[in-house]
């Protein structure tokens, strides 16, 4: 659902993701080049208002399954987990799979 210029920009940009966990409460912030920031706050098992990196707003209930954070909503499935000290995120939308691996910087 993103324009091709945004997809191409996303392939090459460095995104800094900040995850703060307090029990089942999470604050998930992504800092994009140029100063744009998106922050989603959610509690495992409770519906929350969220925003995509493209700016679309939606509601989702985030779950924890086998140590992975899982968010499902219409036409989109997202998982995030720590593997080997790295944050691995996998998104699937309309049969397209996007995988991002981030290293720890702090």
Buried (B, 14 or more C-beta within 10 A) or exposed (E): EBEEEEEEBBEEEEBEBEBEEEEEEBEBBBBBEEEEEBEBEBBBEEEBEBEBEEEEEEEBBBEEEEEBBBBBEEEBEBBBBEEEEEBBBBBBBEEEEEEEEBEEEE
